[in-house]
């Protein structure tokens, strides 16, 4: 029984690392590093309860930013995985899931309905793309939906185009590393090289990741 379980875990680990096994990709590393150390814009955005959230108030936290919009099919497909990811880190108050819906102003009510109907987790805020803004998020972050970004505790970018919630294992690992101030490029390197640290993380957490996925 134990041997069979071990073989299953090995198989899952190998599947998880399938892309990583293609080898260390310098171009991908450069992509992850794009915008590194750039400070996230000091914005004031409305949350789904009507409260104004200042981006600066998140300083001191590790932030996983999700840029999305209501009718974005790839964005919506990530919802169950996003819920699982949120649950995985639920007990960790040092990580924030910042979900920024980028829509025209007249879509705000529909956004609030979507947040409620789908039970979206994390901090849900609205960015009006057709209202004059001091920062154009679409342009600054070269957003193609969905786009994920990891910020360190100083609200500086340490991972551009970060793994999606559905990239199970990689995204969990990347956020765990980010908590220690380690950038996405380095966490990717450790995954590709299958370091003992990475393998230990997967061995300790894969069962939980699977269980949370089955719930959502």
N, C-alpha and C positions, 0 to 999 in steps of 0.2 A: 504493500500500500504506500509506504513512504517513498519507495523507489519510483513508483508511478507518479506520485505527486511531484517529485523532484524533476522527472522528465518533462512533465507538463510545464513547470516553471521555467525550465531551460528553453523549451519551445517558445513560450510566450516572450521570454527575454530576447530570443533571437529574432522573432517577428518584430518586436519593438525596435530593435536596432538595425532592421533591414536596410533602411536608407543610410544610416550612419556607417554601415559596413562598406559602403561604396568608397569610403576614404575621406580623409580630411580635405575639405573644399575651401581653398583660400578665398575664392570669389564670394562664397556664402558668408565667410567670416567678415569680409569687407562690407557686405550688405548689412549684417548684424551690427557692425560698428558704425554705420552711417548715423550721423547726428550724435555720436557719443559725447557725453559731457555737456550737451546742450540743455539748458534749463527749460523746464516746461513753462509755457506762457502763464502769466499771472492773470487768470480769468475769473470772472464771477458768473456762475451758471446756475440755472434753476433746477432743483431736483423735482422728482415726481410728486412731492408733497407741497410744492410751491415755495420751498425754502431756498435762499440764495447760498450757494456753496462757493467759497473762495478756494481756488486751487492751492494757494499758499497754506491753507489750513491743514493740508495733508503732509506737510513737511514733517519728517521724522518717521514716516511710514514707507514701506516698499509698495509701489503702486503698479498695478497691471491695468493698462489703459486699453479699452476696446472702442474703436470708432466704428459705428454702424448706422444703418437707417432702416426704417420700418419695412419697406418692401424688398429688402435685400435678402434673397433666398439663402445664399451662403451664410449670412449673418444669423438667420433664424435657425438654420441647421445646427449651429453651434450651441443653441440654448440648452439642450439637455446636458451636454458636456460641460457647459459653463456652470450649471447648477451643481454638477458633481465636483467640479474643481473648487467651487466656493465652499462646498461642504467639507472637502478635504482640508482646507485651511481655516475652517470656521473658528476653531479655538485659538487661532493666532491673530491677535488684535494688531499686530505690526504690519499686516498686509491689507491693502485696500484694493477692491475691484472697482475701478472707475469706468463706467460705461457711458460714453458720450454719443448720444443720438444726434446726427447732423441732418437736419430737415429744414424745410421752409417754415416760417413762423405759423402759418395757418394749419400746420400738421401737429401742433403741440398737443391738442386734445386727443388726437388719434394716438400719439405717442404714449400719453398717460394711460389710455385704454389698453394699449399693447402691454405696457409694463404690468398692469394689473391682471389682465387676462392670462398672460403667460407666466405670471409669478416670477418675474425676472429678479435676480438676486444682485447684491452689491449696491453701489452708489450709482443711481441712474440720474443723469443730468442731460439737459437739452441745450443744443447749440443751434441758433437760427442762422442758416447759411445765407438767407436773403436780407438780413438786417446788418447795417454797417457794424463791423467789429474791428477792434484795434489789432486783432490777430486773425489771419485767415488760416484756420486749422487745416483745411484741405490742402492748401498750398505748402504750408510750413512742413507738414508731415507727409506730403505726397501720398495722400490717402487713396487707396483702392480698397473697396469694402469687402470683408472687414479687414482692418489693420490693427495689429496689437503692438503695444510698446511697453517696455518695462522701465520704470523710473526707480532710482535709488532713494535713500532717505533724504537727500538734498534736492530731490525732485529733478535730478539730472538723468538724461537718457543713458541707459546702460544696455539697451537691447532694442533695436529697431526691427519691425516686422517679426516680432517674437512668435513662438509657436502658438497655434490656436488651441483652445481648450480640448478639441478633439485629438490633438497630438499627444495622447496620453503617455505619461512617463517623461517625455521630453519637457512638456510644459511644467509638470510638477517639479521636476528636477531643476529647471531653469529658475523657477520662482524661489525654490528652497535656497539655491545658490545666491540669488539676488538678495535674499535676506542677510547674507554675509557680505554684501557689497561686491559680489563677483558678477561680472558682466556676462551677457549672453554668449559672446564669442568664446569665452573661456569655458563656460558650462557646456557648450557644444563640443569643444575640443575634448573635454573629459568624457563626454558621452561617446564620441567617435572612438577614442582610445580605450573605452571600456575600463576606466580606472577602477581600482578597488573601491574608492569612495562612491562612484556612480553605481557600481554593481551592488554595493551594500544598501544604497538607498532604494534601488529597485526591488531587491530581495525583501526588504523590510516593509515596503509600501504597496507592492503590486496587488496583493490580495485586497487591500482596502480600496484601491483605485477601481478594481473590478466590481467590488460590492456596491460602491457608490454609483457606478455606471448603471448597474442593473436596476437600481432604485429609480433612476431618472430616465 
